[in-house]
Amino acid sequence: MQPVADKTRRPIPPRLLERIRNFTGFAHLQFMKMGKGVEFFDVVALKATYDIVGDALVLAATQRRVEPSDRYWSEDDAERSSLRVAGDAVVTKPACDVYVTGTARLAGGEKRKRWTAGLRLMEGRRKLVECSLELTGPRVWTHGLVGGWTLSDPVPTNAVELRYENAFGGSYARIDRRTKEAQWFSHASNPCGAGFVDLDAVDKGRPLRAHQIEIPGQSVRTLNQAYPLTGIGPMPRFWPTRTRYGGSYDQKWIEQFVESIVPDYPDDFDERFFQAAPESQVCPHLETSETLILVNLLPGSGLATLPLPHVGVAAFASNADNNEVAWPANLDTLHLDLDAQQLMLTWRFVLPRAADVRELQVYAAPFSTIPGFKTRASSS
């Protein structure tokens, strides 16, 4: 019997941050995460929740918690499910995620066969994010002797749930005759949508549920066609749009994984992997001086203009010797929940062990009143 080689000892260190004094009124969560180079950080995520009241954002009486992990619509089949909730517990986000969950609704309850909905995030006259979707009522694919599979006309509706299950895509299984095990096949960009099916096994006598979300001007024409991921919600971390940043798990990585108690990320790992929003909805870290414009998303207004609350978050960090320094945070997530009609903003403090931070006093106030805080305008 061959002796087992001793693994490189890289124990997970204890956290250094002992106390958080949160004076903001926002929810917070403290956790420890590892970055590249097996470097550990104390991380504090801070989330502010605002109610959407007309064209204004009002601080919610009940603040929503910082989410410790991803949650899926289908927990039993997460590989083929979209996210119900995107977790906030990541070590860093190099930019800001802007994403939307919930159901898009037409103002006044009007029903249409299709409509365009979307959002725009502006910094003055500069566009930071713009995305739009073509939404339709329920429809199906039917098969005829002449023409094959065709897409029906949509049934008028005033509400479309913005889940990737309602976009084009999907997965199906084939049973291996030899092993009797299921072999899964998934659409290249969206494993949980509608329209990607096993054409050799599907029942042609029954209608197939069709997608209700498309890219404006790019209609789906056939089952199983190549089509980009379509939606404005957060994406699971194992989908291709994120795993392309996850690095190469090659022989070199496998060897260090085997030899290490705590394996490092691959050399080519890119921190953009931690961004949950579609790439077109990732922008520089926000300052809350921006304006969010919503089109055909909320039932109370076809066009809503929401100035962000112009609040900054920063902290005073104290080490073991009680030396105190100002410590800024990055606003790295903007989440619009259409069902709750709420907007959530999440800031992140990332504390390296070399800083030896033992206490964090966290404040929220207008930019000009936070010592050591600089906006893009003031630092340019």
C-alpha positions as a Python dict, from the first residue, in 0.01 Angstrom:
ca = {
    (1, 'M'): (0, 0, 0),
    (2, 'Q'): (144, 335, -104),
    (3, 'P'): (177, 596, 173),
    (4, 'V'): (-44, 901, 135),
    (5, 'A'): (159, 1216, 75),
    (6, 'D'): (122, 1491, 332),
    (7, 'K'): (-83, 1774, 194),
    (8, 'T'): (47, 2129, 199),
    (9, 'R'): (-80, 2285, 518),
    (10, 'R'): (-293, 2587, 436),
    (11, 'P'): (-534, 2596, 729),
    (12, 'I'): (-829, 2832, 718),
    (13, 'P'): (-742, 3112, 961),
    (14, 'P'): (-984, 3248, 1220),
    (15, 'R'): (-1160, 3573, 1143),
    (16, 'L'): (-1003, 3890, 1279),
    (17, 'L'): (-1305, 4120, 1272),
    (18, 'E'): (-1456, 4096, 1619),
    (19, 'R'): (-1717, 4371, 1628),
    (20, 'I'): (-1939, 4562, 1388),
    (21, 'R'): (-2115, 4877, 1502),
    (22, 'N'): (-2376, 4938, 1236),
    (23, 'F'): (-2525, 5288, 1262),
    (24, 'T'): (-2691, 5283, 919),
    (25, 'G'): (-3023, 5114, 991),
    (26, 'F'): (-2946, 4880, 697),
    (27, 'A'): (-2905, 4503, 727),
    (28, 'H'): (-2554, 4359, 734),
    (29, 'L'): (-2380, 4021, 719),
    (30, 'Q'): (-2024, 3937, 817),
    (31, 'F'): (-1840, 3641, 665),
    (32, 'M'): (-1492, 3529, 567),
    (33, 'K'): (-1397, 3444, 209),
    (34, 'M'): (-1087, 3337, 21),
    (35, 'G'): (-947, 3527, -275),
    (36, 'K'): (-678, 3434, -526),
    (37, 'G'): (-346, 3332, -378),
    (38, 'V'): (-524, 3161, -86),
    (39, 'E'): (-564, 3504, 75),
    (40, 'F'): (-848, 3527, 325),
    (41, 'F'): (-1060, 3837, 386),
    (42, 'D'): (-1315, 3945, 641),
    (43, 'V'): (-1609, 4073, 436),
    (44, 'V'): (-1909, 4278, 547),
    (45, 'A'): (-2203, 4318, 308),
    (46, 'L'): (-2453, 4594, 384),
    (47, 'K'): (-2797, 4603, 218),
    (48, 'A'): (-3041, 4895, 207),
    (49, 'T'): (-3403, 4835, 106),
    (50, 'Y'): (-3622, 5110, -44),
    (51, 'D'): (-3992, 5102, -131),
    (52, 'I'): (-4089, 5236, -473),
    (53, 'V'): (-4357, 5499, -415),
    (54, 'G'): (-4450, 5670, -742),
    (55, 'D'): (-4127, 5815, -875),
    (56, 'A'): (-3954, 5814, -538),
    (57, 'L'): (-3756, 5569, -328),
    (58, 'V'): (-3854, 5564, 40),
    (59, 'L'): (-3650, 5377, 300),
    (60, 'A'): (-3847, 5062, 384),
    (61, 'A'): (-3974, 5014, 738),
    (62, 'T'): (-3853, 4653, 726),
    (63, 'Q'): (-3506, 4603, 584),
    (64, 'R'): (-3445, 4282, 389),
    (65, 'R'): (-3162, 4058, 500),
    (66, 'V'): (-2830, 4010, 327),
    (67, 'E'): (-2862, 3674, 151),
    (68, 'P'): (-2595, 3424, 259),
    (69, 'S'): (-2630, 3197, -46),
    (70, 'D'): (-2800, 3142, -381),
    (71, 'R'): (-3150, 2991, -378),
    (72, 'Y'): (-3308, 2827, -680),
    (73, 'W'): (-3665, 2802, -801),
    (74, 'S'): (-3615, 2427, -818),
    (75, 'E'): (-3381, 2329, -535),
    (76, 'D'): (-3408, 1961, -635),
    (77, 'D'): (-3291, 2037, -990),
    (78, 'A'): (-3064, 2337, -947),
    (79, 'E'): (-2861, 2255, -1259),
    (80, 'R'): (-3168, 2328, -1469),
    (81, 'S'): (-3321, 2608, -1264),
    (82, 'S'): (-3287, 2984, -1252),
    (83, 'L'): (-3220, 3176, -932),
    (84, 'R'): (-3499, 3272, -696),
    (85, 'V'): (-3246, 3473, -493),
    (86, 'A'): (-2884, 3560, -571),
    (87, 'G'): (-2655, 3522, -271),
    (88, 'D'): (-2458, 3822, -147),
    (89, 'A'): (-2174, 3628, 21),
    (90, 'V'): (-1891, 3665, -231),
    (91, 'V'): (-1546, 3798, -159),
    (92, 'T'): (-1565, 4083, -410),
    (93, 'K'): (-1732, 4219, -720),
    (94, 'P'): (-1499, 4418, -946),
    (95, 'A'): (-1800, 4610, -1082),
    (96, 'C'): (-2169, 4660, -1003),
    (97, 'D'): (-2444, 4410, -1082),
    (98, 'V'): (-2776, 4557, -1195),
    (99, 'Y'): (-3055, 4300, -1217),
    (100, 'V'): (-3432, 4257, -1195),
    (101, 'T'): (-3650, 3983, -1049),
    (102, 'G'): (-4026, 3937, -1034),
    (103, 'T'): (-4308, 3994, -1280),
    (104, 'A'): (-4325, 4269, -1542),
    (105, 'R'): (-4674, 4422, -1549),
    (106, 'L'): (-4842, 4666, -1783),
    (107, 'A'): (-4977, 4983, -1627),
    (108, 'G'): (-5350, 4994, -1564),
    (109, 'G'): (-5405, 4624, -1619),
    (110, 'E'): (-5415, 4661, -1999),
    (111, 'K'): (-5361, 4332, -2184),
    (112, 'R'): (-5149, 4299, -2497),
    (113, 'K'): (-5017, 4016, -2710),
    (114, 'R'): (-4664, 4159, -2683),
    (115, 'W'): (-4480, 4461, -2553),
    (116, 'T'): (-4130, 4594, -2496),
    (117, 'A'): (-4003, 4640, -2142),
    (118, 'G'): (-3668, 4736, -1999),
    (119, 'L'): (-3457, 4971, -1794),
    (120, 'R'): (-3188, 5233, -1827),
    (121, 'L'): (-2942, 5348, -1560),
    (122, 'M'): (-2806, 5697, -1612),
    (123, 'E'): (-2529, 5901, -1453),
    (124, 'G'): (-2629, 6249, -1564),
    (125, 'R'): (-2642, 6218, -1943),
    (126, 'R'): (-2412, 5915, -1949),
    (127, 'K'): (-2576, 5577, -1997),
    (128, 'L'): (-2435, 5312, -1764),
    (129, 'V'): (-2678, 5027, -1835),
    (130, 'E'): (-2954, 4978, -2091),
    (131, 'C'): (-3146, 4659, -2158),
    (132, 'S'): (-3480, 4577, -2314),
    (133, 'L'): (-3692, 4266, -2366),
    (134, 'E'): (-3977, 4172, -2597),
    (135, 'L'): (-4247, 4013, -2380),
    (136, 'T'): (-4543, 3813, -2506),
    (137, 'G'): (-4849, 3641, -2370),
    (138, 'P'): (-4857, 3261, -2336),
    (139, 'R'): (-4805, 3070, -2662),
    (140, 'V'): (-4725, 2718, -2781),
    (141, 'W'): (-4549, 2525, -3053),
    (142, 'T'): (-4779, 2294, -3252),
    (143, 'H'): (-4689, 2037, -3517),
    (144, 'G'): (-4866, 2003, -3850),
    (145, 'L'): (-4824, 1766, -4142),
    (146, 'V'): (-4744, 2069, -4354),
    (147, 'G'): (-4491, 2311, -4213),
    (148, 'G'): (-4377, 2107, -3913),
    (149, 'W'): (-4349, 2294, -3583),
    (150, 'T'): (-4500, 2644, -3581),
    (151, 'L'): (-4539, 2903, -3309),
    (152, 'S'): (-4890, 3014, -3213),
    (153, 'D'): (-5011, 3370, -3174),
    (154, 'P'): (-4972, 3493, -2813),
    (155, 'V'): (-5273, 3512, -2581),
    (156, 'P'): (-5306, 3875, -2458),
    (157, 'T'): (-5170, 3930, -2106),
    (158, 'N'): (-5060, 4211, -1877),
    (159, 'A'): (-4799, 4015, -1678),
    (160, 'V'): (-4489, 3810, -1763),
    (161, 'E'): (-4269, 3655, -1497),
    (162, 'L'): (-3907, 3747, -1573),
    (163, 'R'): (-3755, 3405, -1506),
    (164, 'Y'): (-3513, 3237, -1744),
    (165, 'E'): (-3763, 2949, -1755),
    (166, 'N'): (-3977, 3184, -1969),
    (167, 'A'): (-3693, 3258, -2213),
    (168, 'F'): (-3577, 3036, -2499),
    (169, 'G'): (-3375, 2732, -2400),
    (170, 'G'): (-3420, 2417, -2194),
    (171, 'S'): (-3285, 2069, -2124),
    (172, 'Y'): (-3392, 1714, -2191),
    (173, 'A'): (-3276, 1366, -2092),
    (174, 'R'): (-3218, 1050, -2292),
    (175, 'I'): (-3192, 712, -2121),
    (176, 'D'): (-2878, 521, -2214),
    (177, 'R'): (-2994, 175, -2321),
    (178, 'R'): (-2683, 8, -2181),
    (179, 'T'): (-2644, 181, -1844),
    (180, 'K'): (-3012, 275, -1802),
    (181, 'E'): (-2894, 614, -1678),
    (182, 'A'): (-3018, 953, -1794),
    (183, 'Q'): (-2789, 1157, -2017),
    (184, 'W'): (-2877, 1526, -2013),
    (185, 'F'): (-2859, 1765, -2306),
    (186, 'S'): (-2892, 2139, -2244),
    (187, 'H'): (-2927, 2450, -2457),
    (188, 'A'): (-2588, 2618, -2491),
    (189, 'S'): (-2689, 2943, -2321),
    (190, 'N'): (-2999, 2864, -2112),
    (191, 'P'): (-3053, 2519, -1956),
    (192, 'C'): (-3390, 2604, -1801),
    (193, 'G'): (-3591, 2773, -2077),
    (194, 'A'): (-3855, 2651, -2324),
    (195, 'G'): (-3806, 2537, -2683),
    (196, 'F'): (-3502, 2307, -2662),
    (197, 'V'): (-3643, 1952, -2686),
    (198, 'D'): (-3561, 1601, -2800),
    (199, 'L'): (-3710, 1615, -3150),
    (200, 'D'): (-3679, 1237, -3187),
    (201, 'A'): (-3887, 1162, -2879),
    (202, 'V'): (-4127, 1455, -2839),
    (203, 'D'): (-4499, 1385, -2881),
    (204, 'K'): (-4597, 1572, -3198),
    (205, 'G'): (-4965, 1545, -3109),
    (206, 'R'): (-4930, 1768, -2804),
    (207, 'P'): (-4850, 2141, -2800),
    (208, 'L'): (-4519, 2246, -2644),
    (209, 'R'): (-4497, 2542, -2409),
    (210, 'A'): (-4314, 2827, -2579),
    (211, 'H'): (-4098, 3108, -2446),
    (212, 'Q'): (-4242, 3453, -2365),
    (213, 'I'): (-3918, 3655, -2352),
    (214, 'E'): (-3716, 3750, -2659),
    (215, 'I'): (-3454, 3999, -2771),
    (216, 'P'): (-3630, 4285, -2955),
    (217, 'G'): (-3588, 4240, -3330),
    (218, 'Q'): (-3450, 3886, -3296),
    (219, 'S'): (-3742, 3646, -3310),
    (220, 'V'): (-3703, 3275, -3247),
    (221, 'R'): (-3802, 3087, -3563),
    (222, 'T'): (-3751, 2717, -3488),
    (223, 'L'): (-3721, 2475, -3201),
    (224, 'N'): (-3366, 2402, -3081),
    (225, 'Q'): (-3209, 2698, -3260),
    (226, 'A'): (-2901, 2873, -3126),
    (227, 'Y'): (-3016, 3182, -2936),
    (228, 'P'): (-2848, 3410, -2679),
    (229, 'L'): (-2939, 3399, -2311),
    (230, 'T'): (-3229, 3642, -2274),
    (231, 'G'): (-3331, 3806, -1948),
    (232, 'I'): (-3241, 4069, -1693),
    (233, 'G'): (-3218, 3858, -1378),
    (234, 'P'): (-2922, 3709, -1190),
    (235, 'M'): (-2751, 3401, -1335),
    (236, 'P'): (-2636, 3087, -1152),
    (237, 'R'): (-2262, 3062, -1114),
    (238, 'F'): (-2231, 2737, -1315),
    (239, 'W'): (-2394, 2876, -1633),
    (240, 'P'): (-2159, 2926, -1932),
    (241, 'T'): (-2190, 3306, -1917),
    (242, 'R'): (-2015, 3291, -1576),
    (243, 'T'): (-1802, 2976, -1593),
    (244, 'R'): (-1599, 3124, -1880),
    (245, 'Y'): (-1440, 3344, -1611),
    (246, 'G'): (-1385, 3054, -1371),
    (247, 'G'): (-1044, 2959, -1503),
    (248, 'S'): (-883, 2642, -1632),
    (249, 'Y'): (-915, 2341, -1408),
    (250, 'D'): (-630, 2167, -1587),
    (251, 'Q'): (-370, 1913, -1475),
    (252, 'K'): (-169, 2182, -1296),
    (253, 'W'): (-474, 2282, -1091),
    (254, 'I'): (-566, 1918, -1021),
    (255, 'E'): (-217, 1853, -885),
    (256, 'Q'): (-227, 2148, -646),
    (257, 'F'): (-583, 2052, -546),
    (258, 'V'): (-463, 1704, -449),
    (259, 'E'): (-163, 1839, -260),
    (260, 'S'): (-338, 2124, -75),
    (261, 'I'): (-570, 2135, 222),
    (262, 'V'): (-717, 2457, 76),
    (263, 'P'): (-671, 2468, -303),
    (264, 'D'): (-616, 2799, -477),
    (265, 'Y'): (-816, 2934, -769),
    (266, 'P'): (-673, 2858, -1115),
    (267, 'D'): (-406, 3100, -1235),
    (268, 'D'): (-640, 3237, -1501),
    (269, 'F'): (-940, 3280, -1269),
    (270, 'D'): (-1113, 3613, -1335),
    (271, 'E'): (-1304, 3786, -1054),
    (272, 'R'): (-1577, 3874, -1303),
    (273, 'F'): (-1698, 3523, -1220),
    (274, 'F'): (-1851, 3677, -905),
    (275, 'Q'): (-2079, 3907, -1108),
    (276, 'A'): (-2431, 3758, -1119),
    (277, 'A'): (-2591, 4003, -1365),
    (278, 'P'): (-2583, 3960, -1744),
    (279, 'E'): (-2267, 4118, -1881),
    (280, 'S'): (-2455, 4409, -2041),
    (281, 'Q'): (-2591, 4495, -1695),
    (282, 'V'): (-2255, 4522, -1524),
    (283, 'C'): (-2126, 4877, -1476),
    (284, 'P'): (-1877, 5066, -1258),
    (285, 'H'): (-1948, 5070, -885),
    (286, 'L'): (-2237, 5308, -820),
    (287, 'E'): (-2252, 5621, -608),
    (288, 'T'): (-2635, 5645, -573),
    (289, 'S'): (-2633, 5976, -759),
    (290, 'E'): (-2759, 5787, -1065),
    (291, 'T'): (-3114, 5764, -1202),
    (292, 'L'): (-3299, 5443, -1286),
    (293, 'I'): (-3560, 5457, -1564),
    (294, 'L'): (-3812, 5172, -1594),
    (295, 'V'): (-4030, 5104, -1898),
    (296, 'N'): (-4339, 4880, -1882),
    (297, 'L'): (-4223, 4696, -1571),
    (298, 'L'): (-4440, 4834, -1290),
    (299, 'P'): (-4822, 4824, -1281),
    (300, 'G'): (-4854, 5182, -1159),
    (301, 'S'): (-4667, 5349, -1442),
    (302, 'G'): (-4554, 5265, -1794),
    (303, 'L'): (-4255, 5494, -1741),
    (304, 'A'): (-4099, 5536, -1395),
    (305, 'T'): (-3799, 5761, -1326),
    (306, 'L'): (-3631, 5679, -995),
    (307, 'P'): (-3341, 5895, -872),
    (308, 'L'): (-3124, 5682, -644),
    (309, 'P'): (-3116, 5805, -282),
    (310, 'H'): (-2774, 5978, -299),
    (311, 'V'): (-2646, 5813, 16),
    (312, 'G'): (-2289, 5703, 78),
    (313, 'V'): (-2166, 5425, 304),
    (314, 'A'): (-1829, 5419, 473),
    (315, 'A'): (-1671, 5299, 795),
    (316, 'F'): (-1402, 5365, 1050),
    (317, 'A'): (-1182, 5058, 1090),
    (318, 'S'): (-987, 4999, 1412),
    (319, 'N'): (-703, 4749, 1456),
    (320, 'A'): (-581, 4571, 1769),
    (321, 'D'): (-389, 4885, 1874),
    (322, 'N'): (-705, 5099, 1836),
    (323, 'N'): (-558, 5286, 1540),
    (324, 'E'): (-850, 5413, 1332),
    (325, 'V'): (-871, 5478, 959),
    (326, 'A'): (-1158, 5563, 723),
    (327, 'W'): (-1259, 5263, 516),
    (328, 'P'): (-1482, 5306, 206),
    (329, 'A'): (-1721, 5049, 63),
    (330, 'N'): (-1813, 4964, -294),
    (331, 'L'): (-2177, 4970, -398),
    (332, 'D'): (-2170, 4657, -611),
    (333, 'T'): (-2531, 4535, -642),
    (334, 'L'): (-2857, 4701, -746),
    (335, 'H'): (-3152, 4462, -730),
    (336, 'L'): (-3499, 4565, -842),
    (337, 'D'): (-3777, 4338, -710),
    (338, 'L'): (-4087, 4404, -920),
    (339, 'D'): (-4320, 4188, -709),
    (340, 'A'): (-4231, 4364, -384),
    (341, 'Q'): (-4188, 4699, -565),
    (342, 'Q'): (-3861, 4748, -383),
    (343, 'L'): (-3506, 4843, -472),
    (344, 'M'): (-3210, 4693, -284),
    (345, 'L'): (-2860, 4842, -279),
    (346, 'T'): (-2567, 4637, -147),
    (347, 'W'): (-2230, 4773, -40),
    (348, 'R'): (-1927, 4557, 40),
    (349, 'F'): (-1633, 4609, 278),
    (350, 'V'): (-1338, 4381, 197),
    (351, 'L'): (-1084, 4369, 480),
    (352, 'P'): (-746, 4199, 415),
    (353, 'R'): (-583, 4027, 710),
    (354, 'A'): (-279, 4253, 677),
    (355, 'A'): (-499, 4547, 788),
    (356, 'D'): (-569, 4365, 1117),
    (357, 'V'): (-917, 4523, 1143),
    (358, 'R'): (-1086, 4424, 1469),
    (359, 'E'): (-1379, 4669, 1478),
    (360, 'L'): (-1581, 4837, 1206),
    (361, 'Q'): (-1808, 5137, 1270),
    (362, 'V'): (-2038, 5175, 970),
    (363, 'Y'): (-2221, 5496, 873),
    (364, 'A'): (-2456, 5606, 597),
    (365, 'A'): (-2499, 5971, 505),
    (366, 'P'): (-2486, 6213, 210),
    (367, 'F'): (-2150, 6192, 33),
    (368, 'S'): (-2019, 6526, 153),
    (369, 'T'): (-2053, 6436, 523),
    (370, 'I'): (-1851, 6111, 517),
    (371, 'P'): (-1482, 6169, 600),
    (372, 'G'): (-1248, 6017, 347),
    (373, 'F'): (-1523, 5938, 98),
    (374, 'K'): (-1464, 6046, -262),
    (375, 'T'): (-1708, 6035, -550),
    (376, 'R'): (-1601, 5986, -910),
    (377, 'A'): (-1670, 6356, -968),
    (378, 'S'): (-1460, 6473, -672),
    (379, 'S'): (-1169, 6240, -751),
    (380, 'S'): (-1145, 6320, -1123),
}
